């Protein structure tokens, strides 16, 4: 007779797998042999850090994390997942972690094309809502969804099977997300004509063109909306104005360039679309808590990259 494994036991299994693959590697985030899957481990709470968060689902095996989107706060732990339906500039911090009980988490990027196909294949009949929903939400983690993630991570022990089996397990994960209380959010983002889909087009444009001057009217027209409707739904989905969104994209990219490509602040200023070095330094300090050179030095000393 089969017995349902308690959620706590499955969390333990998930935690052991994350622990195994992050024990000796960089804490900031670890790519894996499974496309779109990253693991992380932290042994102490972290200060708020700003970065661009991709459309994804995030799970925690141990610990607690807070994500800030504009003025909204989202807190999740081992019993909940965080889902982001679009790429968003966020601020996040680990709330609970220690050497004895490190924070152990994972991020799996969403495949919106696969989700769109699942909607067709499953004859999805969930709640239809044209209005734009917040781009981030917290959901309750179900046992079947947790089980699927354990099976996905277990494939890292048999890399020869990843190419064939990982897409199958990912498809199951996306299906279970679609059948959860967050299904309507995913349905919206891939449905032509919904406000979420229209705003997601604008977000994708901003992601690829954030160095260019921003015209809200032109971006609204590109999205197929009036300027007033676009502004309203953009704020509903991102908790920011388009200009605030662009600014966070620019500053997050600036930080990445200085960290990974060793650009100095002056060169970075113009590369991300700023015309004034003093304005760049001022807005960078406001977002990250210290001027560019001091922030980058602290990050390197903390071995975050």
N, C-alpha and C positions, 0 to 999 in steps of 0.2 A: 504494500500500500504506500503510495507516494505521500510525502509530507511537504507542506509549503515551508520553505526556508524563511525564518524570521528576517525582517528587514535588517535588524542589527547585525546578523551574521553576514548578510550580503554586503553591508557597508564595510564590515571587517575585511571581506575578501577584496572589495574594490580598493580599500585603503592599502592593503598589502601589495596589490599590484602597482599602485601609484608609488608607494614607498620604494618598491624594488627598482623602479626605473628612474627615480629622481634622487636616490640616496647620495650619489657622488657628482651630480651635475648642477648646472646653474639654476638657482632658485627662481629667477625671474620668469621662466617659462621654457619648457623643453619640447621641441618638436619630436615626433615619434615616426616610426616607419609606416604608420597608418595616416594617409593623407587627411589633412584637416583636423587632426587630433593633437592637442598639446596638454602636457601635464605640468603641475606646479607644486612646489613644496616650500613652506616657510616655517621657520622655527621661532618666530617672534611676530607680534603685531607690526603692521607697516603704517607709515604715514600716508595720507591721501596722495595718490599718484594719478595724473591725467594722461590719457592715451586714447587712441581710436580703437573702439571695440567692434569687431566684425559681427555680422549676423551669425548667431551661434546659440548653442545651449551649453550652460555651465553647471557642473555638478561638484559637490563637496563631499568627500568621504569622511573628513574630520576637520572641525574648525568652523569659523563663521566669517562672512565677508559682507561689506557694504559697497553698493554702487550708487553714485550720485549722477543724475541726469538733469541738468539745469538745477531747479530747486527741489526736485523729487528724490527721495531716498528709497532704495530697495535693499533689504537685508535678507540673506538666505543662508541656510545651513545644510546639514546632512539630510534633512527631511524635505528639502525643497530644491527646486532648480531655478536658475535664471535663464530667461530666453530673450534674445534680442533679434527682432525681425529685420533690422536694417543696420548698416554700419553707422555708429554713433560715437562722437567724442564724449567720453565719460571721465569721471574721477572715481577711483576705487581704493579701498584699503582693507587689509586683513584685520579682523577684529579679535579673533581668538586663535592663538598659536603659541606653542612653547617647544623646547627641545624634547620634553617628555611626550607631548602630544602635538606634533607639528600639523600645520594646516596642509591638507592634501586635497588638491582639486584638479579638475580637468575642464577643457574647453573643446567642443566639437563644432566646427563650422557647419552651418546649414547649407544644404544644396537646394536652392529654391526651385530649380528646374525639376529635380527629383520629386519635391513636394508637390509641384504643380501636376506632375504625372500621377502621383498617388491620389490626388483629388479626383482625377478622371477615373482611375482604375478602381477606386473604392466607392464610387458613386457617393461621394461625400455630401451629406445633407445637414451639416451643422448650421449654426446660427449665421444668417446673412446680415451683415451690417456694413453699409456703405461708408459710414463716418470713420475718419481716421482714428485709430487707437494709439495709445502710447507705444513707442518703439521697443520698450523694455517692460517685462513683467516677471513676477515670481509665481511659480506654480508648485503644487504639491507633488512630490516624487512618488510614483507608483512602483510597486514591486516588479511588474513586468518591464518597465522602463529601466529600472536599476539592474535587473537581470541581464538585459540586452547590453548595457554598458560593460558589465563584468565580462561577458562573452567577447565583446569587442577588444577590451584590453588584454584578455587572455591570448588573443592572436599574436601578441608581441613575442610570445614564447615559441611561436611557429611561423617565422617570417615568410616561409615559402607559401603559406596559405592566405596571406593578407590580400594579395591581388584578387583572389577569387571570392573569399568569404567576407572580407570587410565591407564591400558594397552591399552585400545581402543583409548584414547586421545593421548597417547604417540605414538602409531602407526601412527595416523594422523599427528602428529608433524614431525616424521621421513619421512613420505611420502612427506610432503610439503617441507622439506629440500631437499629431493631427486629431487623434481621437480624444485628447485630453481637453481640459477647460481652456487651453490656449490654442485650440484648433482654429477658432474663428480668426484669431490674429494672423495665423499663417495663411489661411484662406484669403484674407483681405489683401495681403501683401503680393499675392501672385494673381489676383483677379483683375483683369482689365476693367477700367471704369471706376474702381473703388478709389476713394480718396487716399487710402494708404498706399495703393499701387502708384498713384500719381505723385505723391510726395516721395516715394522711394526712387522714382525716376530723377527727381530734383536732387535728392541726396547723392545718388550715383554721379550725377553731373558735377556737383560740388566736390565730391571726392577726387574726381579726375581733373578738375579745373580750378582748384581753390586759389591758385596764384593769380588768377585773372580778376579784374574789377568785377564787383557783383552788382547786377541790376535785378532787383526783385521782380520788376515787371516782366523782364525778358525770361526770367526763370519760371515765373508763373505761366507765361504763354507756352514755354517749352513743356510744362507739365500738363497743359490743357485745362487750366483753371484761371478764373479771374484773379486779379492781384489781391483783393480782400479775402477771398475764399482760400487762396494759397497761403497767405500769411496766417490765417486762423488755423488751418489744418496742419501747417508746418509746426506751429507752436504746440498744437495738441499732441503731435507725434514725437517731437524732439525736446519739448520743454524749453526751447530756445527760439530766438528769432533767426532768420537766415544769416544775418550778419554775425551774430554770436557764434553760430555753427561754423561759419567759414573761419572765423578767428581761431577757434579751438583746433580746427583741422590744420591751419597754418602753424600754430605753435607746437602742436604734437609732432608734425613733420620736422619742424626746426630742431626739436630736441633729438629726434632720431638721427638727423643729419650730423649734428655735432657729436653725438655719441658713437655712431657707427662709421661715419665717413671722415671724422676729425676736422670738419669745417669749423672755422672760427665764427664768432657771432656776427661780424661785419658781413662776411660772405653769405652767411645763412639768412641775414636780414632780407637781402634782395632776392635770394633764391626762392623764398617762400611767399614773395609778393609784397613785402613791406617796402616803403620808400624812405622811411625815417628810422635809422638805427636807435635813436632815443625812444621812439614810440614802441619799437620792437622789444627793447630791453624792459621798458615799463610794463608792457602787457605780458611779457614772459614772466616777469617777477610776480605779477599779480596772480597768474595761473599756477605757477610752480613753486612760489614761495621764496625764491631768491633769484638774483641776476643769472644770465646764461652761464658765464664762466664758473661761478660758484656752484651752481646746480650741477653742471656736468662733472665737475671735480668730485663733488660729494657722491654722485651716482657711481663713478668709477671706483672710488675708495670703498664703497659699500658692495662692490663686486656684483652689481646688478646687470652688467653687460659683459 
